[in-house]
Amino acid sequence: MADAPVDEFFTVDRDGVAGCFGCGPANPAGLRLRFRVLAGGIIETRLRAPKHFEGVEGVLHGGIQSAMLDEVMGVAAERSLSASAARTALVTAELSLRFLRPVLTSEEIVARGRVVAASGADIYVHGEIVDAEGRELTTARSRWRMPRASVS
């Protein structure tokens, strides 16, 4: 998959994800996240969260934060694949989050992901949600794999 220019947002174009809660453009109840490539291959997405995504009043629910990070890190992992494999959806094998500071729903939310290593079938990715000043609010680590074919 060719890199989109820096600052140009794109939607995910992979088989089987049109209805995905996080990135699917066909899911009317989903986040419908769009992504862009920053310098160094970092993937970024942004969201102004509606009030119904709150946990504690004024704070984005941790599950929505997790979904955003899972999506942005998945796009980073997918973009590290060869062009012939890039249309195949990867799956999250592991995901770990640290909630450092509240993520306020009154502000635009910025999530970023970057591949840090690959080993065999595994792709390792770090992610973060940051505020307008660039302070880390939530951090994440994940491991990604291409799903195995079904065995009959």
C-alpha positions in Angstrom: 0.0 0.0 0.0 1.5 3.3 -1.0 2.1 5.9 1.6 -0.4 8.8 1.6 1.4 12.2 1.8 1.9 13.7 5.2 -1.2 15.6 6.3 -3.6 13.8 3.9 -6.1 11.7 5.9 -7.2 8.4 4.5 -9.7 5.6 5.4 -8.7 2.0 5.8 -9.1 0.0 2.6 -8.7 -3.7 3.6 -10.9 -6.7 3.0 -13.4 -7.4 5.8 -13.3 -4.2 7.8 -16.0 -2.0 6.2 -18.2 -2.6 9.3 -15.4 -2.3 11.9 -16.4 -0.2 15.0 -13.2 1.8 14.9 -12.2 2.3 11.3 -15.1 1.0 9.2 -16.7 3.7 7.0 -19.9 1.6 6.7 -20.6 1.4 10.5 -23.0 4.2 11.3 -22.5 3.7 15.1 -18.7 3.4 14.9 -15.9 5.9 15.3 -15.2 6.1 11.5 -11.6 7.0 12.2 -9.4 8.4 9.4 -5.6 8.2 9.5 -2.6 10.0 8.2 1.1 9.2 8.0 3.5 11.5 9.8 7.2 11.7 9.5 9.0 8.6 10.5 6.0 6.4 9.6 4.0 7.3 12.6 0.3 6.9 12.1 -2.1 9.4 13.6 -5.9 9.7 14.0 -8.0 12.4 15.6 -11.5 12.4 17.2 -13.7 14.9 18.8 -15.6 12.5 21.0 -19.3 12.9 21.6 -20.5 13.2 25.2 -22.0 9.7 25.1 -18.5 8.3 25.0 -17.7 9.5 28.5 -16.9 7.3 31.5 -16.7 9.8 34.3 -18.2 13.1 33.4 -15.9 15.0 31.0 -13.5 12.1 30.6 -13.3 9.7 27.6 -14.2 6.2 28.5 -11.2 3.9 28.7 -12.8 1.4 26.3 -13.0 4.1 23.6 -9.4 5.1 24.3 -8.5 1.4 23.9 -10.4 1.2 20.6 -8.7 4.3 19.2 -5.3 3.0 20.1 -6.0 -0.5 18.8 -7.1 1.1 15.5 -4.1 3.4 15.0 -1.6 0.7 16.0 -3.3 -1.7 13.7 -3.0 0.7 10.8 0.7 1.2 11.7 1.2 -2.6 11.7 -0.7 -3.1 8.4 1.4 -0.4 6.7 4.5 -2.3 7.6 3.4 -5.3 5.5 4.6 -6.0 2.0 2.4 -4.6 -0.8 1.1 -8.2 -1.6 -0.1 -8.7 2.0 -1.4 -5.2 2.8 -5.1 -5.9 2.0 -5.2 -8.7 4.6 -6.6 -7.6 7.9 -4.3 -8.2 10.9 -5.6 -9.1 14.3 -4.6 -7.9 17.8 -2.8 -10.7 19.6 -2.0 -8.6 22.7 -2.8 -5.1 23.9 -1.7 -3.4 27.0 -2.6 0.2 28.1 -1.5 2.6 30.8 -3.9 5.4 31.7 -1.6 8.2 32.9 -3.9 11.3 32.9 -7.6 11.9 32.1 -8.4 12.2 28.4 -11.0 15.1 28.3 -13.9 14.9 25.9 -13.9 18.7 25.6 -10.8 18.5 23.5 -9.9 16.9 20.2 -8.3 13.5 20.9 -5.0 12.6 19.1 -3.8 9.0 19.0 -0.6 7.8 17.3 1.0 4.5 16.6 4.4 3.3 15.3 5.9 -0.1 14.6 8.9 -0.7 16.9 9.8 -4.3 15.9 8.9 -7.3 13.8 9.8 -10.9 14.6 8.5 -13.8 12.5 4.8 -13.5 12.3 4.6 -10.8 15.0 4.6 -7.1 14.6 5.1 -5.0 17.8 3.6 -1.5 18.0 3.7 1.4 20.5 0.8 3.9 20.7 -0.2 7.0 22.7 -2.9 9.5 23.2 -1.6 13.0 23.7 -3.0 16.4 24.6 -2.6 19.6 22.6 0.7 20.2 24.3 2.0 16.8 23.4 1.8 15.3 26.9 1.1 11.6 27.0 -2.3 10.8 28.5 -2.5 7.1 27.7 0.2 4.8 26.3 -0.1 1.3 24.8 1.9 -1.6 23.5 0.5 -4.2 21.1 1.4 -7.3 19.2 -0.2 -8.1 15.8 -0.6 -11.2 13.6 -2.1 -12.1 10.4 -5.0 -14.6 11.2 -4.4 -18.2 10.3 -6.6 -19.8 7.7 -9.5 -21.8 9.1 -8.8 -25.5 9.5 -11.7 -27.8 8.6 
